[in-house]
Amino acid sequence: MQKQNYGYFVDGGREYVVTEVNTPLPFVNYFWNDTFISGVSQHMAGIGCFTERPMQYVDPYCRALLVRDENRHFYLRDDETGKIWSPGWYPVLEDLDEYKCRHGLGYSILESSLDNIKSVLRIFVPSKDPLEIWTITIGNTGSTERRIKFYSFVDWLLKGYPEYCDYHSSLQCEYSEEKNVLMCYNKTPERVHDFFNGFMASDLKPSGFDSSRKAFLGYSQVNRPLAVLRGKCSNSIGVCEKLVAAFEHTLVLKPGEEKTFNVLIGAADSTATAEKFADYYFVPGRIEEEFEKVVTRIRNDYGRMQFFTPEEKINCLFNHWIKRSVQLHTEVGTDTGRGLRDVLQAAWAVSSYDPAGAKQKIIDCLKHQYADGHTLRGWNPIDDHHYSDGPVWIAPAVDSYLKETRDFDFLNEVVPYFDKGEATVWEHVLQGLRHASEDLGPHGLVRIHYGDWND
């Protein structure tokens, strides 16, 4: 029989502490802004955002799928013994002496230890810029000096556009030793924007790096990378082959000593842009300022409306985590893009605690309505399949926003149609209802067209 409890809520439900590494399914936390989404399991591994699409650059019409499969991982190696392990157990699967992962609203923190080496990893996504920020602390709780190597690893995919041919001849990397930035490019001509590239940067100079997948992994799998087993990256520059970003940091720790450094992983259109990100976030104190800003904003938003029942777990879910889940669908959509009815339903739901966000998403949806009243199936990327129920959701979403805000001037705002012309929000609502009620078949029933949420 499976365990019924793999952790517990703390801080009034704002954090969930996972206490088990080997759960039936991953416990996933999500982080995002307007141009980027990421996620981690309780292992701090790649399986996170949308399972096999764990990191994405969110372009309005074509997302960049940055990471291959679930492969964003971290490793430690004891240089004296050659022993390797993962701070979150997976993928090496070496049992840990201590472990817990705190999934919070907008961040996750892993704390673990093995053989008197303590690891603390924190991840969050800043309020802007397409990247995730990792703050890593490694400490020696033993009585003798230790030499530990820490490896950060991402297996780049760099796809998501309509592919015409094999892209490996368009893959290449470069390393900025001055800025500690490893940049990996996909320069295939069928890209629809310039952010199908990934980078890794650190504020602590690495003792080695790799950008060739074969050089880092060898013929091994991600649970036993060749570079980690032998304790040395080869400073490979990948060209016309599968690419990775791997940093090796060598830490000599006296008894009781700990060292902290930061790693950025994300998307950029050029090495110069990635270097600008590094210059900005590696200013002393800036990452902590950004972390506090992100966490405070989320807590303030979700604190606008609270309700309480006799069941504490229900309170934790509805006051924090269900809001977070709904907001994810409102602001980002699903793994394949933004479904129009999904976004309208989510806007309907978040209007009570994020009315400004609800208003913007309603406007975004109206911009994807045709002048005759019907709507796109979705966008990001564009999906023009005619699902007949799309316009039905406009009215309740607008109604919910108005009830929460009494912002009746919103009805007079002018929004363009997707194909031609423009109209006020009120006219968009009416045109959608007209189409939904008048688009009938020979038996007087509403046409389904390509599909309809008729359950």
Backbone torsions as a table, in degrees:
resi	resn	phi	psi	omega
1	MET	NA	137.6	179.2
2	GLN	-72.0	151.5	174.1
3	LYS	-65.0	150.4	180.0
4	GLN	-96.9	-9.7	-175.3
5	ASN	-141.4	120.3	179.6
6	TYR	-115.7	13.3	179.6
7	GLY	168.0	-162.8	-175.1
8	TYR	-159.6	155.8	176.1
9	PHE	-82.3	146.8	171.7
10	VAL	-137.5	172.1	177.2
11	ASP	53.4	46.8	177.5
12	GLY	66.2	19.7	179.8
13	GLY	96.9	-1.7	-178.9
14	ARG	-73.8	-18.8	174.7
15	GLU	-128.6	146.8	169.8
16	TYR	-119.3	123.3	-178.1
17	VAL	-95.8	113.4	177.0
18	VAL	-87.5	127.8	-176.3
19	THR	-109.8	-4.5	-177.8
20	GLU	-120.9	135.8	178.3
21	VAL	-84.9	-34.7	-172.2
22	ASN	-103.2	81.5	-178.1
23	THR	-100.3	159.7	-179.6
24	PRO	-57.7	-38.8	174.7
25	LEU	-136.1	157.2	-179.6
26	PRO	-65.2	145.1	169.7
27	PHE	-91.6	109.7	-167.3
28	VAL	-109.2	138.6	173.4
29	ASN	-120.8	145.2	-174.6
30	TYR	-116.5	148.1	178.5
31	PHE	-139.6	139.6	-177.1
32	TRP	-161.3	163.1	165.6
33	ASN	-140.8	-163.0	-174.0
34	ASP	-68.2	-20.9	-175.1
35	THR	-121.5	5.8	-170.8
36	PHE	-158.4	142.2	171.7
37	ILE	-138.7	141.7	179.4
38	SER	-145.9	176.6	178.5
39	GLY	-170.4	158.2	178.1
40	VAL	-137.8	153.4	169.5
41	SER	-87.0	-176.8	177.4
42	GLN	-69.7	-7.3	176.2
43	HIS	-89.6	-4.2	-170.7
44	MET	60.7	29.8	-179.0
45	ALA	-101.1	-178.3	-171.1
46	GLY	-71.1	-26.0	-177.4
47	ILE	-68.0	108.2	-175.1
48	GLY	-156.6	-103.8	-176.1
49	CYS	-58.9	111.1	174.0
50	PHE	58.1	37.3	173.1
51	THR	56.7	-88.4	-174.5
52	GLU	-91.1	10.6	175.8
53	ARG	-128.2	65.7	-164.3
54	PRO	-78.0	-5.8	179.3
55	MET	-154.0	127.2	-175.1
56	GLN	-137.6	140.0	165.4
57	TYR	-88.3	123.8	-172.0
58	VAL	-96.4	90.8	171.0
59	ASP	-84.2	148.6	-177.2
60	PRO	-55.2	-30.0	-174.7
61	TYR	-126.6	-7.8	176.9
62	CYS	-156.9	110.0	-179.6
63	ARG	-75.8	148.3	172.6
64	ALA	-97.1	119.0	176.6
65	LEU	-87.5	107.1	-165.8
66	LEU	-85.7	-36.7	-168.8
67	VAL	-110.8	137.0	177.4
68	ARG	-77.0	129.1	178.8
69	ASP	51.5	-121.0	-178.0
70	GLU	-121.4	27.5	-163.2
71	ASN	-95.9	75.2	162.8
72	ARG	-127.5	109.5	-169.1
73	HIS	-136.9	166.0	178.3
74	PHE	-133.7	147.3	-176.3
75	TYR	-139.5	151.3	169.4
76	LEU	-123.4	150.6	178.3
77	ARG	-139.6	129.4	172.7
78	ASP	-84.4	113.1	-175.0
79	ASP	-66.1	-24.4	-178.8
80	GLU	-76.9	-42.3	-175.7
81	THR	-100.7	-19.3	-175.4
82	GLY	80.2	3.6	-179.3
83	LYS	-69.8	137.1	177.5
84	ILE	-120.9	151.2	175.5
85	TRP	-158.2	167.4	175.3
86	SER	-104.9	137.3	-179.5
87	PRO	-62.1	-24.3	177.4
88	GLY	-109.0	20.2	178.5
89	TRP	80.6	-50.0	-179.5
90	TYR	-93.8	139.5	12.1
91	PRO	-96.9	-5.5	-175.9
92	VAL	-69.4	-33.0	178.2
93	LEU	70.1	25.3	173.0
94	GLU	-81.2	125.7	-178.1
95	ASP	-61.1	140.1	-177.7
96	LEU	-100.9	154.6	176.0
97	ASP	-77.2	-39.2	178.6
98	GLU	-138.6	148.0	-178.3
99	TYR	-160.5	138.1	162.4
100	LYS	-162.8	148.7	177.8
101	CYS	-126.7	125.0	-179.9
102	ARG	-102.7	107.4	174.1
103	HIS	-87.4	115.1	179.3
104	GLY	-113.8	175.7	179.9
105	LEU	-75.8	98.4	-180.0
106	GLY	96.7	5.8	-178.9
107	TYR	-162.5	163.5	169.8
108	SER	-139.6	146.0	179.8
109	ILE	-132.2	124.0	176.5
110	LEU	-104.3	134.1	174.7
111	GLU	-129.0	124.5	-180.0
112	SER	-150.8	167.5	175.5
113	SER	-152.7	151.0	175.0
114	LEU	-153.0	129.8	177.2
115	ASP	51.6	45.1	176.4
116	ASN	67.9	18.4	171.4
117	ILE	-112.3	117.8	-178.0
118	LYS	-98.6	136.3	178.8
119	SER	-123.1	134.3	173.0
120	VAL	-131.1	120.6	178.8
121	LEU	-122.1	130.8	176.1
122	ARG	-124.8	135.8	177.9
123	ILE	-126.7	141.5	167.0
124	PHE	-156.3	164.5	176.0
125	VAL	-109.2	129.8	-177.2
126	PRO	-68.8	171.9	-176.7
127	SER	-69.1	-20.4	173.9
128	LYS	-142.7	170.9	177.6
129	ASP	79.7	138.5	-173.6
130	PRO	-86.0	75.8	-177.1
131	LEU	-160.7	162.1	171.7
132	GLU	-114.6	148.9	-176.3
133	ILE	-114.6	121.3	177.6
134	TRP	-108.8	125.3	171.8
135	THR	-109.3	121.4	-170.1
136	ILE	-120.2	126.7	176.6
137	THR	-123.3	125.6	177.4
138	ILE	-119.5	127.4	-176.7
139	GLY	-128.3	153.2	178.0
140	ASN	-107.6	109.5	-179.9
141	THR	-97.4	5.5	-179.3
142	GLY	-91.2	-167.7	-174.7
143	SER	-108.6	1.8	179.5
144	THR	-127.6	156.1	178.5
145	GLU	-66.4	142.6	-178.8
146	ARG	-128.0	146.0	175.2
147	ARG	-115.7	108.8	-173.3
148	ILE	-118.6	137.8	172.9
149	LYS	-109.9	134.7	179.7
150	PHE	-116.4	130.2	-177.2
151	TYR	-117.5	128.7	171.8
152	SER	-107.3	133.4	-170.7
153	PHE	-141.9	131.7	172.7
154	VAL	-132.0	132.4	178.1
155	ASP	-99.4	106.9	-171.9
156	TRP	-77.8	138.2	170.2
157	LEU	-103.7	-55.1	173.5
158	LEU	62.4	45.4	178.1
159	LYS	-125.7	-168.5	178.6
160	GLY	129.1	-12.2	178.6
161	TYR	-94.5	164.3	174.5
162	PRO	-64.2	119.4	-174.3
163	GLU	-90.7	137.6	177.5
164	TYR	-105.2	-35.4	-178.8
165	CYS	-150.9	172.9	177.4
166	ASP	-58.2	139.1	-171.8
167	TYR	-105.5	1.0	-172.7
168	HIS	-63.5	-29.2	178.5
169	SER	-71.0	-9.1	180.0
170	SER	-105.1	7.8	-178.5
171	LEU	-97.5	134.5	178.4
172	GLN	-159.6	161.9	-176.9
173	CYS	-132.1	161.7	169.5
174	GLU	-149.6	152.6	-177.1
175	TYR	-122.9	127.2	175.5
176	SER	-96.1	100.8	-178.1
177	GLU	-67.3	-32.2	-179.3
178	GLU	-65.8	-39.8	-175.6
179	LYS	-103.2	-2.4	-176.8
180	ASN	57.5	48.3	-178.8
181	VAL	-121.4	125.0	175.8
182	LEU	-108.2	114.8	-172.9
183	MET	-111.8	130.3	179.8
184	CYS	-121.4	125.8	-172.1
185	TYR	-109.7	142.3	160.6
186	ASN	-112.3	110.8	-175.6
187	LYS	-108.7	22.3	179.9
188	THR	-62.2	140.8	-173.0
189	PRO	-68.3	-19.4	-177.6
190	GLU	-84.9	3.2	172.8
191	ARG	-57.5	143.5	-178.9
192	VAL	-99.2	-6.0	169.8
193	HIS	-156.9	179.2	-169.2
194	ASP	-99.5	15.7	-177.6
195	PHE	-109.1	27.2	171.7
196	PHE	-88.5	43.5	-179.5
197	ASN	-131.1	149.4	178.6
198	GLY	-123.7	152.8	178.5
199	PHE	-141.6	158.7	171.1
200	MET	-132.6	139.3	-180.0
201	ALA	-141.2	154.0	-179.8
202	SER	-143.1	147.9	175.0
203	ASP	-88.5	-1.5	173.1
204	LEU	-116.7	125.1	-175.8
205	LYS	-59.8	125.7	178.1
206	PRO	-69.8	150.4	172.9
207	SER	-85.1	-6.4	176.5
208	GLY	-175.4	166.4	178.7
209	PHE	-154.2	164.8	171.2
210	ASP	-145.5	143.3	171.0
211	SER	-124.8	-6.0	172.4
212	SER	-88.7	124.5	179.8
213	ARG	-61.7	-41.7	-179.6
214	LYS	-65.6	-36.8	-179.5
215	ALA	-66.7	-39.1	-177.5
216	PHE	-79.0	-47.7	-176.1
217	LEU	-85.8	-27.2	-170.0
218	GLY	64.8	-138.3	175.6
219	TYR	-100.0	16.3	-179.9
220	SER	-91.3	172.7	172.3
221	GLN	-93.4	178.5	-174.9
222	VAL	-68.5	-14.1	178.0
223	ASN	-79.8	-15.0	-180.0
224	ARG	-141.4	64.3	-177.9
225	PRO	-62.8	138.9	-178.1
226	LEU	-58.0	-45.4	-177.2
227	ALA	-63.0	-36.1	179.6
228	VAL	-72.8	-41.5	180.0
229	LEU	-60.9	-42.3	-178.2
230	ARG	-87.8	-9.3	175.0
231	GLY	77.9	27.0	-178.3
232	LYS	-160.7	121.8	168.0
233	CYS	-75.5	157.8	-174.1
234	SER	-105.3	7.0	-179.0
235	ASN	56.0	41.1	-177.3
236	SER	-75.0	142.9	174.0
237	ILE	-111.7	105.5	-176.3
238	GLY	-73.9	136.7	177.3
239	VAL	-143.2	129.2	176.9
240	CYS	55.0	43.9	-179.6
241	GLU	-158.0	172.6	176.2
242	LYS	-64.1	136.9	-171.8
243	LEU	-111.8	151.9	173.0
244	VAL	-137.2	170.2	165.5
245	ALA	-125.8	120.6	-179.7
246	ALA	-136.9	127.3	175.5
247	PHE	-113.8	139.9	173.9
248	GLU	-114.3	121.7	175.9
249	HIS	-114.3	123.3	179.3
250	THR	-97.1	122.9	-175.3
251	LEU	-121.3	118.8	173.4
252	VAL	-99.5	116.5	-170.1
253	LEU	-119.5	121.6	173.0
254	LYS	-74.9	163.3	177.3
255	PRO	-55.7	129.3	-179.7
256	GLY	81.1	-2.3	-177.4
257	GLU	-90.9	148.7	172.4
258	GLU	-138.8	152.5	179.8
259	LYS	-129.7	142.2	-177.8
260	THR	-124.0	137.3	174.7
261	PHE	-146.9	169.4	-176.2
262	ASN	-123.2	146.1	177.9
263	VAL	-131.2	132.5	173.3
264	LEU	-104.3	137.3	174.6
265	ILE	-132.8	127.5	-178.4
266	GLY	-177.1	-158.8	-177.4
267	ALA	-115.9	147.7	177.0
268	ALA	-154.3	154.6	178.6
269	ASP	-86.6	-8.7	-179.4
270	SER	-164.9	163.6	174.3
271	THR	-61.5	-37.8	-180.0
272	ALA	-60.4	-40.5	177.8
273	THR	-66.1	-43.5	178.1
274	ALA	-61.5	-38.8	177.4
275	GLU	-65.2	-36.3	176.6
276	LYS	-64.7	-41.0	175.7
277	PHE	-58.8	-46.2	-178.9
278	ALA	-62.8	-45.1	179.1
279	ASP	-58.9	-39.3	-177.2
280	TYR	-71.9	-51.8	-173.0
281	TYR	-78.6	-20.2	-178.5
282	PHE	-90.6	7.0	168.0
283	VAL	-62.5	128.1	-176.4
284	PRO	-51.8	129.4	178.2
285	GLY	89.2	-14.5	-174.0
286	ARG	-70.9	-38.9	-179.5
287	ILE	-62.4	-41.8	178.7
288	GLU	-66.2	-37.6	176.0
289	GLU	-62.1	-43.3	-179.3
290	GLU	-67.0	-39.7	178.9
291	PHE	-60.5	-47.2	179.8
292	GLU	-62.8	-38.1	179.9
293	LYS	-64.1	-44.9	-179.0
294	VAL	-64.2	-48.6	-176.5
295	VAL	-65.9	-42.2	-179.4
296	THR	-63.9	-41.3	179.7
297	ARG	-61.2	-46.5	-178.8
298	ILE	-63.1	-44.9	-178.4
299	ARG	-65.2	-38.5	178.1
300	ASN	-65.7	-42.6	179.4
301	ASP	-60.7	-47.9	-175.2
302	TYR	-74.9	-18.5	179.6
303	GLY	-82.0	-5.0	-178.5
304	ARG	-65.3	-33.3	179.7
305	MET	-136.5	119.4	179.5
306	GLN	-128.8	150.1	171.9
307	PHE	-140.9	157.9	-172.2
308	PHE	-136.0	137.9	177.9
309	THR	-124.9	172.3	176.0
310	PRO	-66.8	-14.5	-177.7
311	GLU	-99.5	110.8	-174.1
312	GLU	-62.3	-38.8	-178.4
313	LYS	-65.3	-36.9	175.6
314	ILE	-61.6	-42.8	178.4
315	ASN	-61.0	-44.4	-179.9
316	CYS	-60.5	-43.4	-177.9
317	LEU	-67.9	-51.3	-172.5
318	PHE	-76.4	-30.4	-179.0
319	ASN	-81.6	-16.3	-175.8
320	HIS	-133.7	-64.6	-164.5
321	TRP	-80.0	-32.7	174.3
322	ILE	-70.2	-37.1	173.0
323	LYS	-58.9	-43.9	-179.6
324	ARG	-62.7	-42.3	-179.5
325	SER	-64.9	-44.7	-179.9
326	VAL	-65.0	-39.6	179.8
327	GLN	-65.9	-32.7	175.0
328	LEU	-58.4	-46.7	179.8
329	HIS	-69.2	-31.7	179.4
330	THR	-68.5	-46.3	-170.3
331	GLU	-90.4	-27.0	-175.4
332	VAL	-117.9	-37.0	-173.7
333	GLY	96.6	-149.8	-179.9
334	THR	-109.5	-169.6	-175.9
335	ASP	-66.0	-27.4	-176.2
336	THR	-100.6	-0.5	177.9
337	GLY	140.0	-160.8	-179.1
338	ARG	-106.3	107.8	174.3
339	GLY	-78.2	132.9	-173.4
340	LEU	-61.3	-47.9	-178.3
341	ARG	-69.3	-31.0	177.3
342	ASP	-62.7	-45.2	-178.3
343	VAL	-67.0	-40.8	178.5
344	LEU	-64.6	-41.0	177.6
345	GLN	-64.0	-39.7	179.2
346	ALA	-68.9	-39.3	176.8
347	ALA	-60.8	-40.0	174.6
348	TRP	-55.7	-42.8	-175.7
349	ALA	-74.4	-37.9	-173.5
350	VAL	-87.9	-4.4	-176.1
351	SER	-60.0	-23.3	-179.0
352	SER	-74.9	-27.7	-178.1
353	TYR	-124.8	-7.7	175.1
354	ASP	-142.3	64.8	-174.7
355	PRO	-62.4	-35.4	178.8
356	ALA	-64.2	-41.3	176.9
357	GLY	-65.5	-40.0	178.9
358	ALA	-61.9	-44.0	-179.9
359	LYS	-60.1	-45.6	-178.2
360	GLN	-64.4	-38.7	-178.9
361	LYS	-71.1	-33.4	174.2
362	ILE	-62.5	-44.4	177.6
363	ILE	-61.0	-43.5	178.2
364	ASP	-57.3	-41.5	-179.8
365	CYS	-67.8	-41.7	-179.7
366	LEU	-62.7	-29.5	176.9
367	LYS	-68.5	-11.8	178.8
368	HIS	-112.2	25.1	173.1
369	GLN	-103.9	138.8	176.9
370	TYR	-79.5	159.2	-178.3
371	ALA	-62.5	-26.0	179.4
372	ASP	-81.4	-3.5	175.0
373	GLY	111.3	-27.1	-179.3
374	HIS	-78.0	171.5	-171.4
375	THR	-130.1	164.8	167.5
376	LEU	-64.9	155.2	171.1
377	ARG	-66.7	-36.8	-180.0
378	GLY	177.8	-177.6	177.6
379	TRP	-147.7	174.0	-176.6
380	ASN	67.7	52.3	7.4
381	PRO	-90.3	172.6	-179.3
382	ILE	-63.3	130.8	175.3
383	ASP	-127.7	104.7	-174.5
384	ASP	-96.6	17.0	172.7
385	HIS	-61.4	136.7	-174.8
386	HIS	-86.9	97.1	172.0
387	TYR	-95.9	122.9	-166.8
388	SER	-70.8	-21.2	-174.0
389	ASP	-87.5	-1.0	-177.7
390	GLY	-51.2	-54.0	-176.5
391	PRO	-68.6	-15.8	-178.7
392	VAL	-62.6	-29.1	-172.1
393	TRP	-86.4	-7.0	-179.7
394	ILE	-65.4	-49.1	-174.8
395	ALA	-60.2	-50.0	-179.3
396	PRO	-66.0	-30.7	177.9
397	ALA	-68.0	-44.8	177.6
398	VAL	-64.4	-42.5	179.9
399	ASP	-59.3	-44.4	-179.7
400	SER	-62.7	-43.2	178.5
401	TYR	-61.5	-43.8	-178.9
402	LEU	-65.2	-39.2	180.0
403	LYS	-64.7	-34.9	-178.8
404	GLU	-78.8	-30.7	-169.6
405	THR	-115.8	-23.2	-171.9
406	ARG	57.2	29.0	178.9
407	ASP	-87.1	70.6	-174.7
408	PHE	-71.6	-17.7	174.8
409	ASP	-63.0	-21.4	178.6
410	PHE	-57.0	-33.7	-177.8
411	LEU	-63.8	-21.7	-177.8
412	ASN	-95.7	-3.2	178.0
413	GLU	-67.9	140.7	-177.5
414	VAL	-96.4	130.2	-178.7
415	VAL	-129.5	133.8	-180.0
416	PRO	-71.3	151.8	169.4
417	TYR	-79.6	165.7	-177.8
418	PHE	-70.3	-36.5	-173.6
419	ASP	-100.1	-43.7	-176.3
420	LYS	-164.3	147.5	174.0
421	GLY	76.0	-175.5	180.0
422	GLU	-151.8	166.7	-178.8
423	ALA	-161.5	164.2	174.3
424	THR	-70.9	163.7	177.1
425	VAL	-57.6	-42.5	179.8
426	TRP	-59.8	-42.7	179.4
427	GLU	-67.8	-34.1	173.8
428	HIS	-59.8	-45.4	180.0
429	VAL	-59.6	-49.2	-177.4
430	LEU	-64.4	-40.9	-179.5
431	GLN	-64.6	-36.6	176.6
432	GLY	-65.4	-42.0	179.2
433	LEU	-67.8	-38.5	176.8
434	ARG	-60.0	-46.5	-178.7
435	HIS	-62.8	-44.3	-177.3
436	ALA	-63.8	-31.9	-175.8
437	SER	-93.0	-20.1	-175.7
438	GLU	-105.8	-11.2	-178.3
439	ASP	-84.7	78.3	-170.6
440	LEU	-112.4	152.9	174.7
441	GLY	-88.6	-175.4	-175.6
442	PRO	-64.5	-18.2	179.6
443	HIS	-99.6	10.0	177.2
444	GLY	80.4	11.0	178.2
445	LEU	-98.7	151.6	179.2
446	VAL	-64.0	132.1	178.1
447	ARG	-67.8	142.2	176.8
448	ILE	-85.4	-31.4	-172.6
449	HIS	58.3	-130.0	-175.8
450	TYR	-75.1	-27.0	-179.4
451	GLY	-178.9	165.2	-177.7
452	ASP	-158.8	138.0	175.8
453	TRP	-81.1	80.3	-171.8
454	ASN	-105.0	17.2	179.1
455	ASP	-84.7	NA	NA
